[in-house]
Amino acid sequence: MSDAPDVAALALNVAIPDDLQWNDERRGQEYRLTSITVRLQPDGHLAAKAYGRPIAGGRGGYTAFTVPQTAAVIALIEAAATQAATLWAQHRGL
């Protein structure tokens, strides 16, 4: 029996650099994707969804978009996960 706490979610948000941002459309509205939420799944793999704001302005809905599987975007996600792991390992408590 383990005394380790049951951690339900591990997630981080990463800003998408300007040169890697892209546009996507949902319900007739075009969005500029500027951030990615990365989750560590129980099996150790990463899952990612992109978020952004409507190009026409306004708040828009909190709508997830598929992350393109390009080498540059994958490298960004993996580097962010590695950096987050380093930062978590160095925490100094409350």
Secondary structure, 3 states (H helix, E strand, C coil): CCCCCCCCCCEEEEECCHHHCEEEEECCEEEEEEEEEEEECCCCCEEEEEEEEECCCCCCCCCCEECCCCHHHHHHHHHHHHHHHHHHHCCCCC
